Amino acid sequence: MKKLAVPLILSVGIACSAGDADRRFASLGTAGTGGIYYPLGGAIARMVGEAVAGLQMTAEVTGGSVENLNRVASGEMDVGMA
């Protein structure tokens, strides 16, 4: 059940977020490729993409949690790991 919680929460958040109804892409901010956030983010992006019809989510390399929060707040990124 816990394995489904994160993708489900992300899917619901993306599906319910305000924005262009025709949107087909979403970005997920992770961190550097040397840590755990990047591979985990890749797996989450893949699961969300499989769970939400017509949505392709990609994991993006970032500077980490603080950058992710700032980019989500500014609208540059859809979802960020923190």
GISUL-V257316 format. One record per backbone hydrogen bond with DSSP energy under -0.5 kcal/mol. NH is the residue of the N-H (numbers start at 0). CO is the residue of the C=O. Records with the same first field share a line. If there is no record, write none. Layout:
NH->CO, CO
This chain:
3->0
4->0
5->1
6->2
7->3
8->4
9->5
10->6
11->7
12->8
13->9
14->10
15->11
16->12, 13
22->19
25->55
27->57
28->78
29->59
34->31
37->31
38->34
39->35
40->36
41->37
42->38
43->39
44->40
45->41
46->42
47->43
48->44
49->45
50->46
51->47
52->50
54->51
55->23
56->54
57->25
59->27
61->30
67->63
68->64
69->65
70->66
71->67
72->68
73->69
74->70, 71
75->70
76->70
78->26
80->28
